[in-house]
């Protein structure tokens, strides 16, 4: 079974740009400790993003690529990310299997 991935786009359902401008980095930063094998602890725990929640820029729009694997590791973290998107009326779409992130 392949891992499902989703893009949370920095556009609301009605097409407005979501603010603040660093929302994607903040959201991914909050998820940085959720990694394969768990958090490493120490100073390394704060370097880099989790592979399950990565900020991206697609066609000039800030996005966050979220892996469904996050749900298996920590369901509350998954719920936090998806509820953030829902509560802020952000566009969410599934990434086609085999598509580049």
C-alpha positions, 0 to 999 in steps of 0.5 A: 500500500502506498502512502497517501499525500495531501497538499494544503494550499495557502488559498482559501476556498474562495481563492484569497491568499491565506495570511500570515505569509509564513503559515506553511513554515509555522505549521510544518515547524510545529510538526517537526518532531514527528519523524520516522522512528520518533523524535531524536531529542536534543538539538537535532530535534529542532533542525529540519522538517518532518518528512510527513509535513513539509512546506512547499511553494507550488505555482507561487502559492505556499503549500504544505505537503502532508503524508497520511503516514503522520496519522499512523504515527500520531493521530492527534498531530494528523487531526491538528494539521487537517483541522487547521486546514478546515478551520481556515477554509484552506484548499486541500487536495490529494496528490496523485500516486506517483506524482512528484511532491 
